[in-house]
Amino acid sequence: MDNTMIIIAALVGLALGFAIAKFLEKGKASKTIANAKKDASRLLKEAKLEGETLKKDKILQAKEKFLELKAEHEKVIINKDKKINEAEKRTRDKESQISNELAKNKKLNSQLEGKLNDIEHKKEFYERKQSELEKLHKNQVQQLEVISGLSADEAKDQLIESLHETAKTDAMGYVQATMEEAKLTAQQEARKIVINTIQRIGTEEAVENCVSVFNIESDDIKGRVIGREGRNIRALESATGVEIIVDDTPEAIILSCFDSVRREVARLSLHKLVTDGRIHPARIEEIVKKTEKQIEGEIVEIGKRTVIDLGIHGLHPELIKAVGRMKYRSSYGQNLLQHSREVAKLCGVMASELGLNPKLAKRAGLLHDIGKVPNTETEIETPHAILGMQWAEKYGEKKEVCNAIGAHHDEVEMKTLISPIVQVCDAISGARPGARRQVLDSYIQRLKDLEEIAFGFGGVQKAYAIQAGRELRVIVESEKVSDDKAAELSFEISQKIQTDMTYPGQVKVTVIRETRAVNVAK
């Protein structure tokens, strides 16, 4: 019973304690809520104050920005107004200028109209005078016809016939005088250029032929070269294409062939065979093949050295090879490579003197006789100038060079200034004394042709070609040819020679007329 009471008392105590705790907690919470409300109201007041402050600041910033934009806008408007005012001023100035020009044009138009009216009046006056003059001329012609008994056409024909000979003689005299004057003005400078060019370029005179001599130490070697029953010499001739002459000439074997390259191959092959001592057909074929390869290499090297010495660049390898082959080629006894080198140097000097491109002139001068080098692929019956021009075109040479090659013997028309330079330099190199051998028959035939041309003109009594064909002296009959006719005849003969003949240099034509006064004393 007592325990029950204790438990009940404990429970009641616990309940009272719990109720008291709850009451205390409720009071504390109310107090906390009240404090929170106070803090919230305080924060709201502070936020409102801060918001008002920020609002005022933003309003002030917006006002300042607006004032700045307004000031900038006003500046832009002021600048635009200024430009508009300047444009208006320029427009007013142009309008005033145009109005002044219009006034001047009106004044000029009025003056022009006045002058046109004056011209019309003068034209009418001149036309009236012209008609009156024609009437007077007709009357005078009619009166002359009546007096002379001839019509106007008949009188004109007679007058033309009477003046024909005089006019022809005067015309020839005028042409001669004009040509002499041109020669006097140009001859001195031309001589200076040509003489300076020749003096500055010197080359040795070389005479080639179709025979080479192979010197040997003793005549015993001749028997070894011939071989048993002549088999060695036959094998050597067959392999090289060269005729080998072994005769009584002491210590010498003669090699004969028109192809200089073959002769050189035969000479070198023979030298190697004699030096080596083993001479038999198989060895001969082997040595000849090796020598041919060696010569081909030397040809290319010669071509390269030549173009390098002359300062020529960009030449096609085939043309370089052809230039090297020129060394083993001759024309009228003159070595073709030396002739071409000399022409190239002459062309370069003369082109420089005349203000042209010396490199292009050198190129054309070196290649001008390239058509004389034999072509191993085909045999074409074409003049060497045309053939050389075709090769140059084939291997990409310039048009000026191709034209100079083709025109240096007048096979084609000259189209550039380099072409006559190449022709002149070729004549200088080939026509100088000792440069070439000339066949006697062709030389005599050229002299005969010169004399026959002179005899083709009327009144010619005698004609003599002198100075190695450089001068033609013509003696005429004084009864048939007058002094004026002699000058005309000299000109006509020179033109005939120029058109009908081909010759190096120039030919001077001298017409001689003898005047005799004969009286008999009785």
Secondary structure by P-SEA (a helix, b strand, c coil): caaaaaaaaaaaaaaaaaaaaaaaaaaaaaaaaaaaaaaaaaaaaaaaaaaaaaaaaaaaaaaaaaaaaaaaaaaaaaaaaaaaaaaaaaaaaaaaaaaaaaaaaaaaaaaaaaaaaaaaaaaaaaaaaaaaaaaaaaaaaaaaaaaacccaaaaaaaaaaaaaaaaaaaaaaaaaaaaaaaaaacaaaaaaaaaaaaaabbbbbbbbccbbbbbbccaaaaaaaacccaaaaaaaaaaccbbbbbcccccbbbbbcccaaaaaaaaaaaaaaaaaccccaaaaaaaaaaaaaaaaaaaaaaaaaaaaaaccccccaaaaaaaaaccccccccccaaaaaaaaaaaaaaaaaaacccaaaaaaaaaaccccccccccccccccaaaaaaaaaaaacccaaaaaaaaccccccccccaaaaaaaaaaaaaaaccccbbbbaaaaaaaaaaaaaaaacccccccccccccccbbbbbbccccccaaaaaaaaaaaaaaaaaccccccbbbbbbbbbbbbbbbcc
